[in-house]
Amino acid sequence: MQKIRVLVVDDHTIVRDGICALLTLTADIELVGEAANGIEALEKVRQLNPDVVLMDIAMPIMDGMEATRRIHKEFPKAKVLVLTQYDEKDYIFSIIEVGAQGFISKMAASSELASGIRAVYHGESFLSPSAAKFLVEDYQREASIRKNHDPYEQLTNREREVLKLLAEGYTTQEIANMLVISPKTVEGHKTNLMTKLDIHNRVDLIKYSLRKGIITV
């Protein structure tokens, strides 16, 4: 059985020793080295060619964020799994941006640590439950913001009906007849929807409707 070669990077000797002890108990994982800061990590990656680097964030000389960025750039085959006490979302996003394949809390169980190593080794992403929770919440928040700022979402159902009919080429009178409302009411809906969408002529209204999938060619 081919073992996963792992390098452990942490500036706290006690923490590093504990992690190493856990890894030696895992049959499919081989501990190939240790480092106490980002500079040492780069040197060890160059010398030992590990499959996975368990990377702490807060370290002296060179922190884990910069070390991860450089490892991702210089040694793309090495997968970085960040192991840290920080689980704030700002750290999570920054870690992902610099090229880490996963994020796991130092409070995680040994089984979770092994699962994370295996996942990133096989090219998958791995997030501890707390990190995943932050990402889900952030996605939901962003989706809500996008929805609230999408001008189409601000249109009433009647305005959406008028928009579609206008884009399909119907006249004000024809729309009035179809919706059983007065032409004046149609014009009112037209003015309102164009104001909300920041559209000022029929050509742009048609273009918008095509992009939005309201009408098709």
One Martini backbone bead per residue (centre of mass of N, CA, C, O) as a GRO file, in nm:
protein
  217
    1MET     BB    1   0.093   0.039   0.025
    2GLN     BB    2   0.057   0.364  -0.044
    3LYS     BB    3   0.173   0.634   0.115
    4ILE     BB    4   0.115   0.936   0.270
    5ARG     BB    5   0.308   1.217   0.248
    6VAL     BB    6   0.392   1.410   0.546
    7LEU     BB    7   0.403   1.755   0.643
    8VAL     BB    8   0.473   1.933   0.946
    9VAL     BB    9   0.352   2.273   1.033
   10ASP     BB   10   0.477   2.414   1.345
   11ASP     BB   11   0.581   2.626   1.615
   12HIS     BB   12   0.465   2.414   1.816
   13THR     BB   13   0.598   2.145   1.959
   14ILE     BB   14   0.358   2.010   2.100
   15VAL     BB   15   0.167   2.012   1.861
   16ARG     BB   16   0.349   1.866   1.661
   17ASP     BB   17   0.383   1.607   1.828
   18GLY     BB   18   0.085   1.531   1.836
   19ILE     BB   19   0.038   1.504   1.533
   20CYS     BB   20   0.258   1.296   1.478
   21ALA     BB   21   0.145   1.077   1.663
   22LEU     BB   22  -0.119   1.039   1.508
   23LEU     BB   23   0.002   0.965   1.227
   24THR     BB   24   0.158   0.699   1.319
   25LEU     BB   25  -0.139   0.548   1.355
   26THR     BB   26  -0.163   0.566   1.041
   27ALA     BB   27  -0.130   0.343   0.788
   28ASP     BB   28  -0.154   0.555   0.517
   29ILE     BB   29   0.063   0.734   0.681
   30GLU     BB   30   0.362   0.940   0.633
   31LEU     BB   31   0.611   1.080   0.817
   32VAL     BB   32   0.869   1.305   0.675
   33GLY     BB   33   0.824   1.587   0.845
   34GLU     BB   34   0.938   1.905   0.991
   35ALA     BB   35   0.819   2.245   1.080
   36ALA     BB   36   0.836   2.597   1.226
   37ASN     BB   37   0.812   2.741   0.936
   38GLY     BB   38   0.793   2.865   0.620
   39ILE     BB   39   1.087   2.830   0.537
   40GLU     BB   40   1.116   2.536   0.624
   41ALA     BB   41   0.889   2.429   0.450
   42LEU     BB   42   1.015   2.487   0.174
   43GLU     BB   43   1.268   2.315   0.219
   44LYS     BB   44   1.118   2.044   0.276
   45VAL     BB   45   0.965   2.024   0.013
   46ARG     BB   46   1.218   2.017  -0.163
   47GLN     BB   47   1.348   1.759  -0.020
   48LEU     BB   48   1.076   1.553   0.034
   49ASN     BB   49   0.819   1.550  -0.137
   50PRO     BB   50   0.532   1.587  -0.042
   51ASP     BB   51   0.188   1.540  -0.063
   52VAL     BB   52   0.134   1.672   0.229
   53VAL     BB   53   0.062   1.986   0.399
   54LEU     BB   54   0.063   2.078   0.730
   55MET     BB   55  -0.064   2.410   0.802
   56ASP     BB   56   0.012   2.672   0.968
   57ILE     BB   57  -0.032   3.019   1.025
   58ALA     BB   58   0.093   3.120   1.301
   59MET     BB   59   0.422   3.234   1.225
   60PRO     BB   60   0.739   3.283   1.208
   61ILE     BB   61   0.910   3.466   0.949
   62MET     BB   62   0.680   3.267   0.805
   63ASP     BB   63   0.376   3.231   0.725
   64GLY     BB   64   0.128   3.017   0.610
   65MET     BB   65   0.016   3.190   0.384
   66GLU     BB   66   0.283   3.235   0.225
   67ALA     BB   67   0.369   2.941   0.207
   68THR     BB   68   0.124   2.844   0.048
   69ARG     BB   69   0.159   3.024  -0.195
   70ARG     BB   70   0.446   2.913  -0.273
   71ILE     BB   71   0.379   2.616  -0.295
   72HIS     BB   72   0.159   2.641  -0.512
   73LYS     BB   73   0.362   2.766  -0.721
   74GLU     BB   74   0.631   2.570  -0.691
   75PHE     BB   75   0.447   2.299  -0.569
   76PRO     BB   76   0.166   2.180  -0.709
   77LYS     BB   77   0.165   1.874  -0.596
   78ALA     BB   78   0.136   1.996  -0.327
   79LYS     BB   79  -0.076   1.963  -0.058
   80VAL     BB   80  -0.276   2.192   0.137
   81LEU     BB   81  -0.346   2.164   0.492
   82VAL     BB   82  -0.501   2.359   0.711
   83LEU     BB   83  -0.389   2.400   1.057
   84THR     BB   84  -0.608   2.565   1.291
   85GLN     BB   85  -0.750   2.785   1.536
   86TYR     BB   86  -0.875   2.930   1.303
   87ASP     BB   87  -1.242   2.999   1.195
   88GLU     BB   88  -1.262   3.240   1.045
   89LYS     BB   89  -1.369   3.344   0.740
   90ASP     BB   90  -1.122   3.515   0.653
   91TYR     BB   91  -0.926   3.277   0.661
   92ILE     BB   92  -1.063   3.087   0.469
   93PHE     BB   93  -1.055   3.264   0.210
   94SER     BB   94  -0.750   3.317   0.210
   95ILE     BB   95  -0.658   3.023   0.195
   96ILE     BB   96  -0.795   2.957  -0.074
   97GLU     BB   97  -0.661   3.184  -0.249
   98VAL     BB   98  -0.351   3.064  -0.202
   99GLY     BB   99  -0.410   2.720  -0.242
  100ALA     BB  100  -0.568   2.560  -0.057
  101GLN     BB  101  -0.748   2.243  -0.010
  102GLY     BB  102  -0.777   2.297   0.310
  103PHE     BB  103  -0.965   2.298   0.634
  104ILE     BB  104  -0.855   2.259   0.982
  105SER     BB  105  -0.899   2.208   1.303
  106LYS     BB  106  -0.726   2.156   1.603
  107MET     BB  107  -1.006   2.031   1.729
  108ALA     BB  108  -0.996   1.790   1.576
  109ALA     BB  109  -1.017   1.482   1.509
  110SER     BB  110  -0.817   1.232   1.402
  111SER     BB  111  -1.012   1.128   1.181
  112GLU     BB  112  -1.039   1.404   1.039
  113LEU     BB  113  -0.746   1.442   0.966
  114ALA     BB  114  -0.720   1.191   0.786
  115SER     BB  115  -0.948   1.268   0.590
  116GLY     BB  116  -0.816   1.530   0.490
  117ILE     BB  117  -0.561   1.407   0.373
  118ARG     BB  118  -0.698   1.217   0.171
  119ALA     BB  119  -0.857   1.423   0.011
  120VAL     BB  120  -0.623   1.608  -0.095
  121TYR     BB  121  -0.458   1.380  -0.223
  122HIS     BB  122  -0.719   1.317  -0.427
  123GLY     BB  123  -0.816   1.627  -0.512
  124GLU     BB  124  -0.977   1.732  -0.282
  125SER     BB  125  -1.179   1.899  -0.074
  126PHE     BB  126  -1.145   2.034   0.273
  127LEU     BB  127  -1.384   2.085   0.542
  128SER     BB  128  -1.465   2.175   0.820
  129PRO     BB  129  -1.760   2.225   0.970
  130SER     BB  130  -1.706   2.526   1.040
  131ALA     BB  131  -1.620   2.613   0.755
  132ALA     BB  132  -1.870   2.521   0.602
  133LYS     BB  133  -2.066   2.702   0.753
  134PHE     BB  134  -1.948   2.971   0.658
  135LEU     BB  135  -1.988   2.925   0.353
  136VAL     BB  136  -2.291   2.888   0.353
  137GLU     BB  137  -2.363   3.158   0.486
  138ASP     BB  138  -2.225   3.335   0.273
  139TYR     BB  139  -2.386   3.239   0.030
  140GLN     BB  140  -2.663   3.317   0.139
  141ARG     BB  141  -2.600   3.617   0.172
  142GLU     BB  142  -2.522   3.675  -0.122
  143ALA     BB  143  -2.787   3.580  -0.248
  144SER     BB  144  -2.961   3.788  -0.103
  145ILE     BB  145  -2.821   4.038  -0.217
  146ARG     BB  146  -2.866   3.977  -0.516
  147LYS     BB  147  -3.170   3.969  -0.501
  148ASN     BB  148  -3.213   4.260  -0.379
  149HIS     BB  149  -3.036   4.387  -0.639
  150ASP     BB  150  -3.237   4.276  -0.834
  151PRO     BB  151  -3.458   4.450  -1.017
  152TYR     BB  152  -3.654   4.219  -1.096
  153GLU     BB  153  -3.742   4.156  -0.796
  154GLN     BB  154  -3.905   4.446  -0.781
  155LEU     BB  155  -4.118   4.341  -0.948
  156THR     BB  156  -4.418   4.297  -1.028
  157ASN     BB  157  -4.627   4.082  -1.176
  158ARG     BB  158  -4.743   4.290  -1.373
  159GLU     BB  159  -4.471   4.405  -1.473
  160ARG     BB  160  -4.377   4.136  -1.592
  161GLU     BB  161  -4.598   4.108  -1.799
  162VAL     BB  162  -4.542   4.370  -1.949
  163LEU     BB  163  -4.252   4.318  -2.022
  164LYS     BB  164  -4.298   4.068  -2.198
  165LEU     BB  165  -4.493   4.201  -2.403
  166LEU     BB  166  -4.309   4.427  -2.495
  167ALA     BB  167  -4.075   4.237  -2.591
  168GLU     BB  168  -4.281   4.093  -2.803
  169GLY     BB  169  -4.432   4.370  -2.944
  170TYR     BB  170  -4.656   4.492  -2.800
  171THR     BB  171  -4.890   4.712  -2.752
  172THR     BB  172  -5.059   4.895  -2.537
  173GLN     BB  173  -5.342   4.810  -2.633
  174GLU     BB  174  -5.293   4.505  -2.645
  175ILE     BB  175  -5.222   4.474  -2.348
  176ALA     BB  176  -5.484   4.584  -2.236
  177ASN     BB  177  -5.663   4.364  -2.361
  178MET     BB  178  -5.517   4.112  -2.237
  179LEU     BB  179  -5.536   4.235  -1.920
  180VAL     BB  180  -5.779   4.413  -1.863
  181ILE     BB  181  -5.678   4.717  -1.910
  182SER     BB  182  -5.563   5.020  -1.931
  183PRO     BB  183  -5.345   5.207  -2.106
  184LYS     BB  184  -5.263   5.382  -1.864
  185THR     BB  185  -5.173   5.141  -1.688
  186VAL     BB  186  -4.960   5.036  -1.873
  187GLU     BB  187  -4.785   5.293  -1.869
  188GLY     BB  188  -4.733   5.280  -1.568
  189HIS     BB  189  -4.585   5.008  -1.569
  190LYS     BB  190  -4.368   5.087  -1.771
  191THR     BB  191  -4.241   5.316  -1.609
  192ASN     BB  192  -4.171   5.152  -1.355
  193LEU     BB  193  -3.995   4.923  -1.480
  194MET     BB  194  -3.786   5.110  -1.618
  195THR     BB  195  -3.690   5.242  -1.360
  196LYS     BB  196  -3.599   4.986  -1.205
  197LEU     BB  197  -3.408   4.891  -1.461
  198ASP     BB  198  -3.274   5.127  -1.613
  199ILE     BB  199  -3.466   5.173  -1.871
  200HIS     BB  200  -3.519   5.390  -2.185
  201ASN     BB  201  -3.586   5.161  -2.405
  202ARG     BB  202  -3.698   4.908  -2.608
  203VAL     BB  203  -3.433   4.780  -2.693
  204ASP     BB  204  -3.317   4.737  -2.405
  205LEU     BB  205  -3.556   4.568  -2.310
  206ILE     BB  206  -3.508   4.333  -2.503
  207LYS     BB  207  -3.220   4.268  -2.420
  208TYR     BB  208  -3.285   4.207  -2.127
  209SER     BB  209  -3.490   3.975  -2.180
  210LEU     BB  210  -3.288   3.790  -2.316
  211ARG     BB  211  -3.078   3.767  -2.085
  212LYS     BB  212  -3.309   3.671  -1.873
  213GLY     BB  213  -3.524   3.476  -2.032
  214ILE     BB  214  -3.812   3.599  -2.099
  215ILE     BB  215  -3.711   3.573  -2.390
  216THR     BB  216  -3.699   3.434  -2.720
  217VAL     BB  217  -3.579   3.381  -3.055
   0.00000   0.00000   0.00000
